[in-house]
Amino acid sequence: MPRWADRLRESGREPDPRFTFANERTFLAWVRTALALVAAGVGLQALVPALAVPGLREAVAVALVLLGAALSVGAFGRWWRAERAIREGRPLPPATFAPVLAYGVGLLAVVVVVLLVAR
Amino acid sequence: MTSPPEPPAQAPPGGPAWAADPPPGVQNERTALAWVRACLAYLACVLLAVRLLAARPVPAVLVLAAGSAVAAGLLTGSRRRYRRRDRSLAAGAPVLAPAPVAVLASATALLGLAAAALILLG
């Protein structure tokens, strides 16, 4: 196990392995979401013709892609904090990202559809 | 705020054994499968991103090679980890594996940043 994870490994007590597995699968689910965002941004740029407002397609594509990158970093942080909470017997940290993500992506999707139709 | 995780259930006294939580080996298998899905998603994202480099074959091949190496490495590591974790479960040893988690998180963040650069630089 890597040295930078010693702080994690030495905190609290060794949990039931099922919790470690579940936490890891949750991280993987978040990373798949992040990758879907990156793919959406790249797909928008590479496969969709320019939108009504010049440069807007690039802006939305970059926003999606950076959101995906930020989400993957946040997913690691969430995994770390959850593992510590499990080991120390504390409540799990709340997940504030999911509704923000859902509303944000939904809004972006509506914007893109409107601009595609408006050409 | 969610409450602390509860200890796994025991089979009800006198009841069938399958009424208890499934054994940890099932979770190990589910986790390994989740890694496969994640690596495939990463690879698919790399392939799509390479489309942005359609006009520049040398960087495209480099990105494809690097992305494939990351995916292959994570997949191989996941298989080894699955077998090692089965032994750890039998021995009561820890199953925590932070390294691949960090690798995948960084690789995805890097892919996102690279894609942003490619989009902005045309």
gemmi code that builds the backbone of each chain (N, CA, C; Angstrom):
import gemmi

chains = {
    "A": [
        ("MET", (0.839, -1.198, 0.000), (0.000, 0.000, 0.000), (0.877, 1.251, 0.000)),
        ("PRO", (0.540, 2.252, -0.794), (1.402, 3.432, -0.921), (1.490, 4.230, 0.378)),
        ("ARG", (2.627, 4.970, 0.524), (2.899, 5.693, 1.757), (1.882, 6.794, 2.009)),
        ("TRP", (1.449, 7.480, 0.926), (0.544, 8.602, 1.149), (-0.799, 8.128, 1.704)),
        ("ALA", (-1.079, 6.843, 1.603), (-2.339, 6.322, 2.132), (-2.188, 5.804, 3.554)),
        ("ASP", (-0.987, 5.940, 4.133), (-0.780, 5.432, 5.492), (-1.739, 6.098, 6.470)),
        ("ARG", (-1.944, 7.407, 6.271), (-2.826, 8.138, 7.167), (-4.232, 7.533, 7.152)),
        ("LEU", (-4.649, 7.103, 5.988), (-5.965, 6.493, 5.858), (-5.975, 5.116, 6.517)),
        ("ARG", (-4.960, 4.326, 6.207), (-4.930, 2.955, 6.694), (-4.821, 2.909, 8.206)),
        ("GLU", (-4.128, 3.893, 8.794), (-3.897, 3.867, 10.233), (-5.000, 4.549, 11.028)),
        ("SER", (-5.989, 5.158, 10.369), (-7.059, 5.830, 11.106), (-8.103, 4.804, 11.508)),
        ("GLY", (-8.693, 5.007, 12.688), (-9.806, 4.166, 13.119), (-9.450, 2.691, 13.132)),
        ("ARG", (-10.454, 1.863, 12.851), (-10.257, 0.410, 12.848), (-10.575, -0.167, 11.477)),
        ("GLU", (-10.021, -1.354, 11.214), (-10.281, -2.037, 9.950), (-11.780, -2.339, 9.846)),
        ("PRO", (-12.468, -1.842, 8.824), (-13.914, -2.061, 8.747), (-14.254, -3.418, 8.145)),
        ("ASP", (-15.550, -3.780, 8.204), (-16.048, -4.923, 7.451), (-15.663, -4.697, 5.980)),
        ("PRO", (-15.035, -5.670, 5.330), (-14.581, -5.447, 3.950), (-15.704, -5.062, 2.988)),
        ("ARG", (-16.950, -5.449, 3.308), (-18.055, -5.095, 2.429), (-18.231, -3.590, 2.305)),
        ("PHE", (-17.908, -2.836, 3.378), (-18.039, -1.387, 3.311), (-16.951, -0.787, 2.428)),
        ("THR", (-15.735, -1.340, 2.539), (-14.658, -0.867, 1.664), (-15.009, -1.137, 0.205)),
        ("PHE", (-15.550, -2.324, -0.071), (-15.953, -2.648, -1.448), (-17.045, -1.699, -1.928)),
        ("ALA", (-18.049, -1.469, -1.082), (-19.163, -0.606, -1.482), (-18.670, 0.815, -1.751)),
        ("ASN", (-17.764, 1.309, -0.909), (-17.213, 2.648, -1.109), (-16.456, 2.724, -2.433)),
        ("GLU", (-15.687, 1.670, -2.721), (-14.926, 1.644, -3.974), (-15.871, 1.638, -5.172)),
        ("ARG", (-16.963, 0.853, -5.093), (-17.896, 0.813, -6.223), (-18.594, 2.160, -6.395)),
        ("THR", (-18.861, 2.852, -5.305), (-19.462, 4.183, -5.401), (-18.513, 5.142, -6.111)),
        ("PHE", (-17.226, 5.072, -5.739), (-16.231, 5.891, -6.440), (-16.252, 5.595, -7.938)),
        ("LEU", (-16.274, 4.309, -8.286), (-16.247, 3.931, -9.699), (-17.488, 4.441, -10.424)),
        ("ALA", (-18.624, 4.441, -9.743), (-19.839, 4.961, -10.360), (-19.710, 6.461, -10.625)),
        ("TRP", (-19.140, 7.187, -9.688), (-18.916, 8.618, -9.900), (-17.937, 8.850, -11.055)),
        ("VAL", (-16.880, 8.066, -11.149), (-15.908, 8.234, -12.234), (-16.560, 7.929, -13.576)),
        ("ARG", (-17.453, 6.922, -13.617), (-18.135, 6.650, -14.892), (-19.006, 7.845, -15.274)),
        ("THR", (-19.616, 8.495, -14.277), (-20.396, 9.706, -14.552), (-19.487, 10.804, -15.095)),
        ("ALA", (-18.324, 10.980, -14.456), (-17.373, 11.995, -14.918), (-16.953, 11.710, -16.359)),
        ("LEU", (-16.685, 10.450, -16.668), (-16.274, 10.087, -18.024), (-17.402, 10.337, -19.017)),
        ("ALA", (-18.643, 10.126, -18.600), (-19.771, 10.406, -19.481), (-19.832, 11.903, -19.798)),
        ("LEU", (-19.536, 12.743, -18.815), (-19.511, 14.187, -19.045), (-18.406, 14.560, -20.022)),
        ("VAL", (-17.217, 13.980, -19.828), (-16.109, 14.263, -20.745), (-16.484, 13.817, -22.163)),
        ("ALA", (-17.077, 12.641, -22.262), (-17.482, 12.138, -23.580), (-18.536, 13.057, -24.201)),
        ("ALA", (-19.460, 13.570, -23.370), (-20.492, 14.468, -23.899), (-19.856, 15.736, -24.451)),
        ("GLY", (-18.907, 16.306, -23.727), (-18.240, 17.519, -24.194), (-17.462, 17.274, -25.472)),
        ("VAL", (-16.691, 16.196, -25.485), (-15.901, 15.871, -26.675), (-16.826, 15.572, -27.852)),
        ("GLY", (-17.898, 14.830, -27.599), (-18.852, 14.510, -28.650), (-19.511, 15.749, -29.212)),
        ("LEU", (-19.851, 16.684, -28.315), (-20.466, 17.931, -28.766), (-19.521, 18.667, -29.703)),
        ("GLN", (-18.251, 18.735, -29.349), (-17.290, 19.477, -30.157), (-16.985, 18.764, -31.475)),
        ("ALA", (-16.868, 17.452, -31.402), (-16.390, 16.714, -32.571), (-17.507, 16.316, -33.529)),
        ("LEU", (-18.727, 16.154, -33.022), (-19.763, 15.535, -33.844), (-20.926, 16.448, -34.161)),
        ("VAL", (-21.046, 17.582, -33.476), (-22.212, 18.454, -33.653), (-21.791, 19.693, -34.432)),
        ("PRO", (-22.565, 20.114, -35.440), (-22.202, 21.345, -36.164), (-22.301, 22.566, -35.261)),
        ("ALA", (-21.686, 23.664, -35.680), (-21.626, 24.864, -34.834), (-23.023, 25.329, -34.467)),
        ("LEU", (-23.173, 25.857, -33.257), (-24.461, 26.356, -32.778), (-24.697, 27.787, -33.267)),
        ("ALA", (-25.900, 28.303, -33.016), (-26.299, 29.618, -33.525), (-25.323, 30.704, -33.096)),
        ("VAL", (-24.938, 30.693, -31.821), (-24.014, 31.724, -31.323), (-22.587, 31.233, -31.545)),
        ("PRO", (-21.740, 31.983, -32.261), (-20.382, 31.499, -32.525), (-19.593, 31.319, -31.233)),
        ("GLY", (-18.854, 30.216, -31.138), (-18.039, 29.966, -29.963), (-18.802, 29.339, -28.813)),
        ("LEU", (-20.128, 29.287, -28.902), (-20.897, 28.753, -27.771), (-20.735, 27.246, -27.649)),
        ("ARG", (-20.677, 26.585, -28.810), (-20.475, 25.133, -28.778), (-19.180, 24.805, -28.051)),
        ("GLU", (-18.107, 25.571, -28.359), (-16.835, 25.344, -27.682), (-16.965, 25.597, -26.189)),
        ("ALA", (-17.701, 26.662, -25.823), (-17.841, 27.002, -24.404), (-18.570, 25.890, -23.652)),
        ("VAL", (-19.667, 25.406, -24.221), (-20.419, 24.341, -23.562), (-19.585, 23.068, -23.493)),
        ("ALA", (-18.855, 22.778, -24.584), (-18.034, 21.563, -24.603), (-16.953, 21.627, -23.522)),
        ("VAL", (-16.303, 22.774, -23.412), (-15.263, 22.925, -22.391), (-15.865, 22.827, -20.997)),
        ("ALA", (-17.053, 23.448, -20.818), (-17.709, 23.380, -19.507), (-17.990, 21.927, -19.121)),
        ("LEU", (-18.518, 21.145, -20.059), (-18.830, 19.744, -19.764), (-17.564, 18.964, -19.403)),
        ("VAL", (-16.529, 19.192, -20.184), (-15.296, 18.439, -20.016), (-14.627, 18.795, -18.683)),
        ("LEU", (-14.610, 20.089, -18.337), (-14.009, 20.500, -17.068), (-14.844, 20.026, -15.893)),
        ("LEU", (-16.167, 20.005, -16.072), (-17.039, 19.472, -15.029), (-16.710, 18.005, -14.782)),
        ("GLY", (-16.468, 17.268, -15.860), (-16.079, 15.868, -15.710), (-14.761, 15.724, -14.966)),
        ("ALA", (-13.781, 16.567, -15.311), (-12.492, 16.504, -14.619), (-12.660, 16.825, -13.135)),
        ("ALA", (-13.437, 17.878, -12.831), (-13.654, 18.255, -11.436), (-14.378, 17.141, -10.687)),
        ("LEU", (-15.315, 16.503, -11.355), (-16.083, 15.442, -10.715), (-15.195, 14.262, -10.351)),
        ("SER", (-14.230, 13.949, -11.209), (-13.374, 12.807, -10.909), (-12.476, 13.113, -9.710)),
        ("VAL", (-12.026, 14.354, -9.596), (-11.238, 14.736, -8.415), (-12.119, 14.693, -7.175)),
        ("GLY", (-13.339, 15.243, -7.292), (-14.272, 15.206, -6.176), (-14.621, 13.787, -5.769)),
        ("ALA", (-14.678, 12.891, -6.744), (-14.994, 11.498, -6.438), (-13.901, 10.885, -5.569)),
        ("PHE", (-12.636, 11.226, -5.858), (-11.557, 10.711, -5.023), (-11.681, 11.241, -3.593)),
        ("GLY", (-11.958, 12.555, -3.476), (-12.126, 13.144, -2.151), (-13.256, 12.488, -1.391)),
        ("ARG", (-14.380, 12.272, -2.078), (-15.500, 11.620, -1.440), (-15.075, 10.225, -1.009)),
        ("TRP", (-14.393, 9.455, -1.799), (-13.976, 8.097, -1.454), (-13.100, 8.108, -0.209)),
        ("TRP", (-12.143, 9.047, -0.169), (-11.220, 9.148, 0.960), (-11.985, 9.458, 2.248)),
        ("ARG", (-12.847, 10.494, 2.220), (-13.562, 10.904, 3.406), (-14.527, 9.817, 3.866)),
        ("ALA", (-15.154, 9.138, 2.924), (-16.081, 8.068, 3.300), (-15.333, 6.916, 3.961)),
        ("GLU", (-14.154, 6.566, 3.407), (-13.393, 5.468, 3.991), (-12.966, 5.815, 5.417)),
        ("ARG", (-12.541, 7.056, 5.630), (-12.163, 7.476, 6.980), (-13.354, 7.419, 7.924)),
        ("ALA", (-14.508, 7.924, 7.452), (-15.704, 7.930, 8.298), (-16.107, 6.508, 8.670)),
        ("ILE", (-16.003, 5.589, 7.719), (-16.351, 4.196, 7.996), (-15.397, 3.628, 9.041)),
        ("ARG", (-14.104, 3.908, 8.873), (-13.123, 3.344, 9.793), (-13.263, 3.920, 11.191)),
        ("GLU", (-13.694, 5.208, 11.280), (-13.791, 5.847, 12.585), (-15.190, 5.768, 13.161)),
        ("GLY", (-16.090, 5.096, 12.457), (-17.439, 4.914, 12.973), (-18.263, 6.181, 12.996)),
        ("ARG", (-17.910, 7.153, 12.156), (-18.665, 8.401, 12.100), (-19.712, 8.316, 10.995)),
        ("PRO", (-20.701, 9.232, 11.017), (-21.645, 9.275, 9.895), (-20.918, 9.607, 8.590)),
        ("LEU", (-21.429, 9.081, 7.478), (-20.821, 9.354, 6.184), (-21.024, 10.818, 5.803)),
        ("PRO", (-20.039, 11.448, 5.165), (-20.219, 12.845, 4.746), (-21.347, 12.959, 3.731)),
        ("PRO", (-22.138, 14.037, 3.797), (-23.280, 14.144, 2.882), (-22.810, 14.326, 1.448)),
        ("ALA", (-23.607, 13.844, 0.504), (-23.285, 13.977, -0.917), (-24.062, 15.161, -1.454)),
        ("THR", (-23.378, 16.305, -1.607), (-24.069, 17.492, -2.099), (-23.968, 17.618, -3.603)),
        ("PHE", (-23.113, 16.795, -4.216), (-22.815, 17.026, -5.625), (-23.944, 16.577, -6.560)),
        ("ALA", (-24.639, 15.523, -6.174), (-25.551, 14.875, -7.129), (-26.655, 15.807, -7.638)),
        ("PRO", (-27.395, 16.518, -6.768), (-28.442, 17.394, -7.319), (-27.867, 18.543, -8.129)),
        ("VAL", (-26.728, 19.108, -7.692), (-26.097, 20.185, -8.472), (-25.767, 19.681, -9.867)),
        ("LEU", (-25.207, 18.490, -9.918), (-24.830, 17.890, -11.193), (-26.049, 17.688, -12.072)),
        ("ALA", (-27.097, 17.140, -11.499), (-28.290, 16.822, -12.284), (-28.890, 18.095, -12.874)),
        ("TYR", (-29.073, 19.118, -12.031), (-29.668, 20.358, -12.539), (-28.751, 21.031, -13.551)),
        ("GLY", (-27.449, 21.029, -13.271), (-26.494, 21.684, -14.165), (-26.468, 21.039, -15.536)),
        ("VAL", (-26.378, 19.719, -15.568), (-26.322, 19.023, -16.851), (-27.653, 19.190, -17.586)),
        ("GLY", (-28.762, 19.121, -16.851), (-30.064, 19.306, -17.480), (-30.178, 20.672, -18.139)),
        ("LEU", (-29.700, 21.692, -17.431), (-29.747, 23.047, -17.973), (-28.910, 23.158, -19.245)),
        ("LEU", (-27.699, 22.586, -19.205), (-26.833, 22.619, -20.382), (-27.499, 21.916, -21.562)),
        ("ALA", (-28.138, 20.795, -21.285), (-28.786, 20.047, -22.359), (-29.894, 20.881, -22.999)),
        ("VAL", (-30.692, 21.570, -22.180), (-31.770, 22.407, -22.714), (-31.193, 23.526, -23.576)),
        ("VAL", (-30.122, 24.150, -23.087), (-29.485, 25.241, -23.842), (-29.030, 24.749, -25.211)),
        ("VAL", (-28.371, 23.603, -25.242), (-27.840, 23.080, -26.502), (-28.973, 22.754, -27.463)),
        ("VAL", (-30.038, 22.122, -26.955), (-31.153, 21.761, -27.835), (-31.789, 23.018, -28.426)),
        ("VAL", (-32.020, 24.030, -27.590), (-32.625, 25.274, -28.066), (-31.762, 25.890, -29.161)),
        ("LEU", (-30.441, 25.906, -28.942), (-29.562, 26.546, -29.920), (-29.437, 25.722, -31.189)),
        ("LEU", (-29.551, 24.422, -31.080), (-29.507, 23.581, -32.275), (-30.741, 23.814, -33.125)),
        ("VAL", (-31.891, 23.900, -32.463), (-33.149, 24.053, -33.184), (-33.257, 25.445, -33.778)),
        ("ALA", (-32.627, 26.432, -33.128), (-32.799, 27.824, -33.538), (-32.002, 28.187, -34.780)),
        ("ARG", (-31.171, 27.279, -35.292), (-30.350, 27.656, -36.457), (-31.179, 27.804, -37.705)),
    ],
    "B": [
        ("MET", (-27.914, 13.890, 6.670), (-26.670, 13.166, 6.962), (-26.989, 11.698, 7.186)),
        ("THR", (-26.219, 10.817, 6.571), (-26.531, 9.385, 6.690), (-25.953, 8.846, 7.988)),
        ("SER", (-26.575, 7.832, 8.539), (-26.120, 7.242, 9.799), (-24.951, 6.317, 9.515)),
        ("PRO", (-24.167, 5.968, 10.561), (-23.026, 5.074, 10.330), (-23.500, 3.733, 9.796)),
        ("PRO", (-22.704, 3.059, 8.990), (-23.138, 1.788, 8.400), (-23.400, 0.746, 9.481)),
        ("GLU", (-24.460, -0.032, 9.298), (-24.778, -1.044, 10.282), (-23.958, -2.295, 10.023)),
        ("PRO", (-23.709, -3.089, 11.076), (-22.974, -4.339, 10.860), (-23.813, -5.280, 9.987)),
        ("PRO", (-23.177, -6.155, 9.236), (-23.933, -7.040, 8.335), (-24.879, -7.937, 9.124)),
        ("ALA", (-26.025, -8.259, 8.522), (-27.052, -9.032, 9.209), (-26.623, -10.467, 9.373)),
        ("GLN", (-27.076, -11.072, 10.449), (-26.886, -12.514, 10.622), (-28.133, -13.227, 10.136)),
        ("ALA", (-28.010, -14.492, 9.796), (-29.192, -15.263, 9.410), (-30.139, -15.336, 10.600)),
        ("PRO", (-31.432, -15.233, 10.390), (-32.362, -15.330, 11.518), (-32.231, -16.700, 12.172)),
        ("PRO", (-32.307, -16.747, 13.503), (-32.103, -18.040, 14.184), (-33.127, -19.056, 13.702)),
        ("GLY", (-32.667, -20.209, 13.309), (-33.559, -21.251, 12.812), (-34.010, -21.010, 11.386)),
        ("GLY", (-33.616, -19.870, 10.788), (-34.057, -19.588, 9.428), (-33.034, -20.038, 8.400)),
        ("PRO", (-33.355, -19.826, 7.126), (-32.444, -20.292, 6.066), (-31.178, -19.435, 6.027)),
        ("ALA", (-30.074, -20.048, 5.627), (-28.794, -19.342, 5.585), (-28.812, -18.214, 4.561)),
        ("TRP", (-29.611, -18.364, 3.493), (-29.588, -17.328, 2.467), (-30.275, -16.049, 2.908)),
        ("ALA", (-30.884, -16.049, 4.089), (-31.538, -14.840, 4.575), (-30.529, -13.821, 5.118)),
        ("ALA", (-29.307, -14.244, 5.343), (-28.274, -13.317, 5.798), (-27.697, -12.575, 4.599)),
        ("ASP", (-26.862, -11.580, 4.860), (-26.191, -10.887, 3.767), (-25.314, -11.875, 2.995)),
        ("PRO", (-25.141, -11.639, 1.703), (-24.255, -12.527, 0.937), (-22.823, -12.430, 1.450)),
        ("PRO", (-22.016, -13.459, 1.268), (-20.642, -13.452, 1.777), (-19.808, -12.394, 1.055)),
        ("PRO", (-18.750, -11.892, 1.699), (-17.947, -10.819, 1.108), (-17.366, -11.158, -0.255)),
        ("GLY", (-17.181, -12.423, -0.585), (-16.637, -12.778, -1.887), (-17.487, -12.273, -3.034)),
        ("VAL", (-18.801, -12.199, -2.816), (-19.698, -11.653, -3.835), (-19.391, -10.181, -4.067)),
        ("GLN", (-19.132, -9.452, -2.984), (-18.798, -8.039, -3.123), (-17.485, -7.853, -3.865)),
        ("ASN", (-16.554, -8.751, -3.630), (-15.280, -8.683, -4.340), (-15.506, -8.816, -5.844)),
        ("GLU", (-16.386, -9.755, -6.211), (-16.651, -9.959, -7.633), (-17.359, -8.751, -8.236)),
        ("ARG", (-18.345, -8.215, -7.504), (-19.061, -7.021, -7.991), (-18.090, -5.857, -8.176)),
        ("THR", (-17.154, -5.708, -7.248), (-16.200, -4.605, -7.337), (-15.293, -4.779, -8.548)),
        ("ALA", (-14.830, -6.006, -8.782), (-13.985, -6.256, -9.953), (-14.738, -5.941, -11.241)),
        ("LEU", (-16.015, -6.335, -11.302), (-16.825, -6.029, -12.485), (-17.002, -4.530, -12.660)),
        ("ALA", (-17.169, -3.820, -11.529), (-17.297, -2.364, -11.607), (-16.018, -1.745, -12.167)),
        ("TRP", (-14.867, -2.321, -11.822), (-13.609, -1.829, -12.383), (-13.572, -2.044, -13.895)),
        ("VAL", (-14.055, -3.187, -14.335), (-14.079, -3.452, -15.781), (-14.935, -2.407, -16.483)),
        ("ARG", (-16.122, -2.117, -15.913), (-17.002, -1.112, -16.531), (-16.312, 0.241, -16.580)),
        ("ALA", (-15.626, 0.594, -15.485), (-14.966, 1.897, -15.428), (-13.841, 1.972, -16.458)),
        ("CYS", (-13.051, 0.905, -16.588), (-11.951, 0.914, -17.551), (-12.484, 0.996, -18.980)),
        ("LEU", (-13.569, 0.300, -19.255), (-14.170, 0.372, -20.589), (-14.675, 1.779, -20.877)),
        ("ALA", (-15.303, 2.403, -19.876), (-15.786, 3.772, -20.057), (-14.612, 4.711, -20.319)),
        ("TYR", (-13.530, 4.506, -19.599), (-12.345, 5.348, -19.801), (-11.804, 5.165, -21.215)),
        ("LEU", (-11.702, 3.916, -21.647), (-11.174, 3.631, -22.979), (-12.064, 4.244, -24.061)),
        ("ALA", (-13.375, 4.119, -23.890), (-14.313, 4.688, -24.863), (-14.135, 6.203, -24.941)),
        ("CYS", (-13.919, 6.832, -23.791), (-13.712, 8.273, -23.750), (-12.429, 8.653, -24.482)),
        ("VAL", (-11.374, 7.863, -24.297), (-10.108, 8.134, -24.984), (-10.304, 8.024, -26.495)),
        ("LEU", (-11.010, 6.976, -26.931), (-11.239, 6.792, -28.363), (-12.003, 7.972, -28.951)),
        ("LEU", (-13.000, 8.451, -28.205), (-13.770, 9.599, -28.683), (-12.890, 10.841, -28.732)),
        ("ALA", (-12.056, 11.022, -27.716), (-11.194, 12.203, -27.674), (-10.197, 12.192, -28.826)),
        ("VAL", (-9.781, 11.015, -29.247), (-8.820, 10.922, -30.343), (-9.427, 11.489, -31.634)),
        ("ARG", (-10.763, 11.489, -31.720), (-11.426, 12.095, -32.884), (-11.085, 13.572, -33.016)),
        ("LEU", (-10.871, 14.239, -31.862), (-10.522, 15.652, -31.906), (-9.152, 15.865, -32.532)),
        ("LEU", (-8.352, 14.800, -32.592), (-7.011, 14.902, -33.141), (-6.933, 14.311, -34.539)),
        ("ALA", (-8.087, 14.281, -35.232), (-8.136, 13.625, -36.533), (-7.121, 14.215, -37.514)),
        ("ALA", (-6.827, 15.513, -37.373), (-5.926, 16.162, -38.327), (-4.467, 15.980, -37.962)),
        ("ARG", (-4.194, 15.461, -36.756), (-2.800, 15.341, -36.301), (-2.533, 13.915, -35.862)),
        ("PRO", (-2.066, 13.088, -36.776), (-1.955, 11.656, -36.483), (-0.960, 11.308, -35.385)),
        ("VAL", (0.164, 12.037, -35.296), (1.166, 11.644, -34.286), (0.637, 11.855, -32.863)),
        ("PRO", (0.123, 13.031, -32.509), (-0.466, 13.163, -31.168), (-1.619, 12.194, -30.937)),
        ("ALA", (-2.382, 11.920, -31.998), (-3.510, 11.008, -31.850), (-3.024, 9.620, -31.431)),
        ("VAL", (-1.986, 9.143, -32.094), (-1.460, 7.821, -31.754), (-0.899, 7.817, -30.340)),
        ("LEU", (-0.239, 8.910, -29.951), (0.335, 8.982, -28.606), (-0.758, 8.947, -27.546)),
        ("VAL", (-1.808, 9.739, -27.751), (-2.912, 9.765, -26.788), (-3.575, 8.399, -26.713)),
        ("LEU", (-3.768, 7.783, -27.872), (-4.390, 6.458, -27.904), (-3.533, 5.440, -27.157)),
        ("ALA", (-2.215, 5.512, -27.386), (-1.317, 4.568, -26.722), (-1.331, 4.778, -25.211)),
        ("ALA", (-1.241, 6.044, -24.788), (-1.215, 6.328, -23.352), (-2.519, 5.903, -22.691)),
        ("GLY", (-3.650, 6.259, -23.310), (-4.948, 5.893, -22.747), (-5.129, 4.390, -22.678)),
        ("SER", (-4.714, 3.690, -23.729), (-4.840, 2.237, -23.731), (-3.965, 1.613, -22.663)),
        ("ALA", (-2.766, 2.180, -22.467), (-1.871, 1.639, -21.445), (-2.496, 1.792, -20.059)),
        ("VAL", (-3.099, 2.947, -19.798), (-3.738, 3.166, -18.503), (-4.875, 2.165, -18.300)),
        ("ALA", (-5.722, 2.017, -19.316), (-6.857, 1.099, -19.188), (-6.383, -0.333, -19.001)),
        ("ALA", (-5.384, -0.736, -19.790), (-4.881, -2.102, -19.682), (-4.256, -2.340, -18.308)),
        ("GLY", (-3.491, -1.354, -17.829), (-2.861, -1.484, -16.520), (-3.888, -1.626, -15.409)),
        ("LEU", (-4.940, -0.815, -15.468), (-5.972, -0.885, -14.438), (-6.722, -2.205, -14.503)),
        ("LEU", (-6.965, -2.702, -15.707), (-7.679, -3.971, -15.842), (-6.842, -5.124, -15.291)),
        ("THR", (-5.557, -5.138, -15.658), (-4.681, -6.187, -15.149), (-4.596, -6.118, -13.623)),
        ("GLY", (-4.409, -4.894, -13.098), (-4.341, -4.714, -11.658), (-5.610, -5.178, -10.967)),
        ("SER", (-6.743, -4.936, -11.616), (-8.008, -5.332, -11.009), (-8.113, -6.844, -10.910)),
        ("ARG", (-7.648, -7.557, -11.924), (-7.687, -9.029, -11.861), (-6.808, -9.545, -10.731)),
        ("ARG", (-5.598, -8.977, -10.647), (-4.682, -9.419, -9.577), (-5.267, -9.097, -8.211)),
        ("ARG", (-5.875, -7.930, -8.133), (-6.441, -7.492, -6.867), (-7.587, -8.397, -6.478)),
        ("TYR", (-8.382, -8.838, -7.435), (-9.512, -9.722, -7.143), (-9.022, -11.005, -6.481)),
        ("ARG", (-7.963, -11.592, -7.053), (-7.447, -12.832, -6.471), (-6.815, -12.571, -5.110)),
        ("ARG", (-6.064, -11.469, -5.010), (-5.416, -11.161, -3.739), (-6.465, -10.894, -2.667)),
        ("ARG", (-7.533, -10.220, -3.024), (-8.567, -9.908, -2.054), (-9.325, -11.151, -1.603)),
        ("ASP", (-9.484, -12.106, -2.490), (-10.107, -13.365, -2.068), (-9.278, -14.004, -0.962)),
        ("ARG", (-7.953, -13.981, -1.131), (-7.090, -14.548, -0.091), (-7.175, -13.703, 1.179)),
        ("SER", (-7.207, -12.371, 1.021), (-7.289, -11.497, 2.195), (-8.571, -11.742, 2.966)),
        ("LEU", (-9.679, -11.943, 2.248), (-10.943, -12.192, 2.923), (-10.876, -13.475, 3.729)),
        ("ALA", (-10.254, -14.501, 3.163), (-10.135, -15.769, 3.877), (-9.248, -15.619, 5.105)),
        ("ALA", (-8.244, -14.737, 4.998), (-7.292, -14.583, 6.101), (-7.698, -13.484, 7.068)),
        ("GLY", (-8.777, -12.757, 6.775), (-9.162, -11.654, 7.634), (-8.251, -10.444, 7.509)),
        ("ALA", (-7.528, -10.352, 6.388), (-6.597, -9.243, 6.181), (-7.326, -8.072, 5.516)),
        ("PRO", (-6.748, -6.849, 5.577), (-7.411, -5.684, 4.974), (-7.495, -5.794, 3.454)),
        ("VAL", (-8.534, -5.181, 2.870), (-8.719, -5.224, 1.419), (-8.571, -3.838, 0.793)),
        ("LEU", (-8.269, -2.820, 1.613), (-8.194, -1.453, 1.098), (-7.128, -1.340, 0.008)),
        ("ALA", (-7.462, -0.683, -1.113), (-6.510, -0.517, -2.227), (-6.612, 0.908, -2.741)),
        ("PRO", (-5.875, 1.856, -2.148), (-5.990, 3.253, -2.571), (-5.328, 3.576, -3.902)),
        ("ALA", (-4.290, 2.817, -4.281), (-3.500, 3.205, -5.459), (-4.319, 3.242, -6.749)),
        ("PRO", (-5.054, 2.167, -7.107), (-5.813, 2.239, -8.356), (-6.894, 3.317, -8.335)),
        ("VAL", (-7.457, 3.593, -7.173), (-8.450, 4.666, -7.061), (-7.810, 5.992, -7.451)),
        ("ALA", (-6.610, 6.245, -6.913), (-5.916, 7.490, -7.231), (-5.537, 7.541, -8.707)),
        ("VAL", (-5.104, 6.414, -9.264), (-4.675, 6.383, -10.668), (-5.859, 6.715, -11.582)),
        ("LEU", (-7.003, 6.084, -11.337), (-8.159, 6.325, -12.209), (-8.670, 7.751, -12.074)),
        ("ALA", (-8.711, 8.269, -10.843), (-9.171, 9.647, -10.650), (-8.254, 10.618, -11.391)),
        ("SER", (-6.929, 10.432, -11.271), (-5.994, 11.332, -11.957), (-6.101, 11.186, -13.469)),
        ("ALA", (-6.198, 9.942, -13.942), (-6.249, 9.712, -15.388), (-7.488, 10.369, -15.982)),
        ("THR", (-8.618, 10.284, -15.289), (-9.845, 10.900, -15.799), (-9.728, 12.414, -15.779)),
        ("ALA", (-9.181, 12.966, -14.688), (-9.011, 14.419, -14.617), (-8.079, 14.899, -15.732)),
        ("LEU", (-6.991, 14.163, -15.959), (-6.049, 14.538, -17.015), (-6.707, 14.485, -18.386)),
        ("LEU", (-7.519, 13.440, -18.597), (-8.209, 13.321, -19.880), (-9.136, 14.514, -20.095)),
        ("GLY", (-9.850, 14.908, -19.027), (-10.730, 16.066, -19.139), (-9.961, 17.337, -19.461)),
        ("LEU", (-8.848, 17.544, -18.763), (-8.044, 18.741, -19.007), (-7.472, 18.730, -20.425)),
        ("ALA", (-6.986, 17.569, -20.870), (-6.440, 17.460, -22.227), (-7.523, 17.754, -23.264)),
        ("ALA", (-8.722, 17.227, -23.017), (-9.830, 17.470, -23.951), (-10.161, 18.957, -23.995)),
        ("ALA", (-10.164, 19.627, -22.824), (-10.438, 21.065, -22.789), (-9.394, 21.814, -23.617)),
        ("ALA", (-8.127, 21.439, -23.451), (-7.061, 22.093, -24.209), (-7.266, 21.872, -25.709)),
        ("LEU", (-7.618, 20.643, -26.095), (-7.819, 20.345, -27.515), (-8.974, 21.149, -28.098)),
        ("ILE", (-10.053, 21.301, -27.307), (-11.215, 22.053, -27.793), (-10.852, 23.529, -27.952)),
        ("LEU", (-10.139, 24.075, -26.954), (-9.834, 25.507, -26.982), (-8.802, 25.843, -28.058)),
        ("LEU", (-7.858, 24.894, -28.275), (-6.808, 25.176, -29.253), (-7.230, 24.798, -30.667)),
        ("GLY", (-8.451, 24.246, -30.780), (-8.949, 23.881, -32.104), (-8.207, 22.713, -32.651)),
    ],
}
model = gemmi.Model(1)
for chain_id, residues in chains.items():
    chain = gemmi.Chain(chain_id)
    for i, (resn, *xyz) in enumerate(residues, 1):
        res = gemmi.Residue()
        res.name, res.seqid = resn, gemmi.SeqId(i, " ")
        for name, pos in zip(("N", "CA", "C"), xyz):
            atom = gemmi.Atom()
            atom.name, atom.element = name, gemmi.Element(name[0])
            atom.pos, atom.b_iso = gemmi.Position(*pos), 0.0
            res.add_atom(atom)
        chain.add_residue(res)
    model.add_chain(chain)
structure = gemmi.Structure()
structure.add_model(model)
structure.setup_entities()
